[in-house]
Amino acid sequence: MNRALIISVTLVTMMLTLPSYGQMYRTAAGLRGGTGATVSYKHFLGREVAFEGILGSFDYDYFGVSILFQKHSDANLGRLQWYWGLGPYLTFSQAFTAFGAMGAVGAEYSFESIPIDITLDWTPRFRLSGAPSKLFTRSVGVGIRYIIEY
């Protein structure tokens, strides 16, 4: 069975069975896996606006960094939120350095009883400079973050 499917089913099961009430968090940090492996740091500037810093391996081929500015909205399912965002990214490899725009569309769920936040998202990237191949790439990822501040 596909690893991404198993992770997705597990996350959805957790979202539907664990209690979900209370306030949203302010700052969290953790890991994101999928088409690459990265470290994520997210900080809310208000109830609906956040920035997320991402550092690590993009597509398992490049080391990169990105800063996304995100808009969040309630999904009316407890602590589940939808989000979308956009920001710059920079990647490095042995052969080239690339720069471009990165987007994010996803869902995020934070738990009341444990300081954990989980995400499922799609992050398309459009390369503005760098190697001519792969001008458009995308990745699907699952993340888990520790909530540092409520």
Order of alpha helices (4+ residues) and beta strands (2+ residues): alpha-beta-beta-beta-beta-beta-beta-beta-beta
